[in-house]
Amino acid sequence: MRNVIIIIIILSILTGCEKVIFEENDYNTPENVFEVFWKEFDRHYAFFPYLNLDWDSVYQVYKPRIHNDMTDSLLFDVLAEMTYLLKDGHVNLFSRSQVSSYSLWHDIYPINQINISRYIQIIHTPNNNIAYGKLAGHSIGFIYISSFAGEAEDYEIIDDILEEFSGFKGIIIDVRSNGGGNSRNADIIASRFADKEYFILKYRYRNGPEHTDFTPWYDFYLQPDSVNPVVKPVAVLSNRRCYSSTEWFLSEMDAIPHATIVGDTSGGGSGNPLIRQLPNGWTFRLSNSQKQLPEGRDFQYTGIYPDVPVWITQADSARGIDTILETAIDLIENQ
């Protein structure tokens, strides 16, 4: 009798395990992945109020295209296509073998970027994110920041750079085509040019089931982080490929009176990305916050406007002329 009871218990355990396995497999089906994906955006995405887009209608259009015998690749393509409707560079989908990213925020604009090494007398590269030098023929320091990713120590080198530039008339900071990274690293650079506290922007997070549910607004102030802040003329170079944390940096520098933004409008990505996971193990990002500049404008989709708009034409690019950089040089020289 004891052996019979043991056998019954073992069979019950095995049957229970089988049920769990079936439930997990059902949970991973394309149809359920689609449901979770749509609902996550419906619940957490911040920019529906800015879009002429009915997310319920998107569900009705795309749901019939989902079936449980479709391939992973086809499922990925359908989900990615849905996200493109949001026109948001902070929205990405990641499978084990594919990545989707909306890039028309910069692809539809000519870049006309050129090699500016001929303008720089000596180029120093203390790390992968920063290069600097002196502009040939001018008493102007030049700093190029390719990314705001990485560790804080990569950006704290700014103190040594500014010490080398102490006798110069002005400084040019080039963040063109910098796609972002960590806004705290942007703060490190901007704080060295702040002679006092500056109001930069306010932000809030999506926090409820309705598309209009948000936290209260929170104010962000740039704090000075230097005993001797740099108050000489500073020009910041921008273009359409400046995005995310680089736009945070541009908004900080735009608030500083002795800094001038020169170039093109930035890409327009104000949202903080929230990372989520799907039942099949794929991950995705979506924008979960809104920001407003002091004038009350969110730069999502519209970007940070330059103080001095300048574009590099195809003709100037063919001749190796960096019109944006040369305009910044003239701006500092004439102050």
Sequence and secondary structure as in RCSB ss.txt:
>XXXX:A:sequence
MRNVIIIIIILSILTGCEKVIFEENDYNTPENVFEVFWKEFDRHYAFFPYLNLDWDSVYQVYKPRIHNDMTDSLL
FDVLAEMTYLLKDGHVNLFSRSQVSSYSLWHDIYPINQINISRYIQIIHTPNNNIAYGKLAGHSIGFIYISSFAG
EAEDYEIIDDILEEFSGFKGIIIDVRSNGGGNSRNADIIASRFADKEYFILKYRYRNGPEHTDFTPWYDFYLQPD
SVNPVVKPVAVLSNRRCYSSTEWFLSEMDAIPHATIVGDTSGGGSGNPLIRQLPNGWTFRLSNSQKQLPEGRDFQ
YTGIYPDVPVWITQADSARGIDTILETAIDLIENQ
>XXXX:A:secstr
 HHHHHHHHHHHHHHHHHHHHHHHHHHTSHHHHHHHHHHHHHHH S GGGSS  HHHHHHHHGGG  TTS HHHH
HHHHHHHHHTT  TT EEE SS EEE  HHHHTS       GGGEEEEE SSSSEEEEEETTSSEEEEEE  B S
 HHHHTTHHHHHHHTTTSSEEEEE TT   B HHHHHHHHHTT SS EEEEEEEEB SSSTT B   EEEEE   
 SS   S EEEEE TT  THHHHHHHHHHTSTTEEEEES        EEEEE TTS EEEEE EEEE TTS   T
TT    SEE    HHHHHTT  HHHHHHHHHHHT 
